[in-house]
Amino acid sequence: MKKNLIKQKGFTLIELIIVVIILGLLAVTALPRFIDIQEEAERSTVEGVAGGLASAVGLVRAQWEVLGRPDNNTATNFIDYDTTRVGIDPDLGYPTSGVDASGNEVAGSTETTALTNAKCQAVLNSVLQSAPSNTTSAAAATVEQNTYLVRYVENGAADGASDTCLYYLVSTLDLTSLPGNTLDTNFRGIEYTPATGQVLVFGN
């Protein structure tokens, strides 16, 4: 009677070590590329929204010019941009406010020296046709559910200096220590200065 010998097959220890070394080398060379891809995606996201915002700001000012630079001789001035009410500085024509989520005009002066977080948020939501999700909240759980965190910087209303709007990309933030009403270039985002209509990208 012949015995059927079952030949067992498998990897030897040396083969396993070689596979582990090859996987390690692949990880070392591929990981930096994946990190660069994420940073490049964040940079592209911010630059895309900044480009859209800059174009929209220019269009709002052009609309103000076409309407004959309307000024109702008060600190509050709104124009109709497409189908949306946009608050503009009465003297400069750049957007400084807009409507809230309910479609109501954000109360208060529309001068460049009177910005608030709510007004900066209204600018983004009013001038962009499909604005990215954004919040002015200080609660990390709420911020995490949005794409941008909205803040403003008061640059000295007493000196007549223009305030600026900041739009931080949430994916670059430290949610345990959210930025306040100051420019923090450790994070990526967009800075909008309504006194000049200038839109800049900031961050690493």
NORTA-V402984 format. One record per backbone hydrogen bond with DSSP energy under -1.0 kcal/mol. CO is the residue of the C=O (numbers start at 1). NH is the residue of the N-H. E is the energy in kcal/mol with one decimal. If there is no record, write none. Layout:
<<CO NH E> <CO NH E>>
//
This chain:
<<12 16 -2.1> <13 17 -2.2> <14 18 -2.2> <15 19 -2.2> <16 20 -2.3> <17 21 -2.3> <18 22 -2.5> <19 23 -2.6> <20 24 -2.3> <21 25 -2.4> <22 26 -2.3> <23 27 -2.4> <24 28 -2.3> <25 29 -1.9> <26 30 -2.7> <27 31 -2.3> <30 34 -1.9> <31 35 -2.2> <32 36 -2.4> <33 37 -1.9> <34 38 -1.9> <35 39 -2.2> <36 40 -2.6> <37 41 -2.3> <38 42 -2.3> <39 43 -2.5> <40 44 -2.6> <41 45 -2.3> <42 46 -2.3> <43 47 -2.6> <44 48 -2.4> <45 49 -2.1> <46 50 -2.6> <47 51 -2.3> <48 52 -2.0> <49 53 -2.7> <50 54 -2.7> <51 55 -2.1> <52 56 -2.3> <53 57 -2.7> <54 58 -2.0> <55 59 -2.1> <56 60 -2.5> <57 61 -2.2> <58 62 -2.1> <59 63 -2.4> <60 64 -2.1> <61 65 -2.2> <62 66 -2.7> <63 67 -2.1> <64 69 -2.6> <65 68 -1.8> <75 110 -2.6> <77 88 -2.8> <79 86 -2.8> <81 84 -2.5> <84 81 -3.4> <86 79 -2.4> <87 96 -3.0> <87 97 -1.6> <89 93 -2.4> <94 89 -2.1> <98 106 -2.7> <100 103 -2.0> <104 100 -2.9> <111 114 -1.8> <112 163 -2.7> <116 120 -2.3> <117 121 -2.3> <118 122 -2.2> <119 123 -2.1> <120 124 -1.9> <121 125 -2.4> <122 126 -2.2> <123 127 -2.5> <124 128 -1.4> <133 147 -1.3> <133 148 -1.9> <135 150 -3.2> <139 143 -2.5> <140 144 -2.6> <143 146 -2.0> <147 170 -2.7> <148 135 -1.7> <149 168 -2.8> <151 166 -3.7> <153 164 -1.9> <156 159 -1.1> <156 161 -1.8> <157 160 -1.0> <164 153 -2.7> <165 192 -2.8> <166 151 -2.6> <167 190 -2.0> <168 149 -2.5> <169 172 -1.8> <170 173 -1.8> <174 177 -1.9> <180 182 -1.3> <184 187 -1.3> <188 169 -2.7> <189 202 -2.4> <190 167 -2.6> <191 200 -2.9> <192 165 -3.0> <193 196 -1.2> <193 197 -2.1> <198 193 -2.6> <200 191 -3.1> <202 189 -2.0>>
//
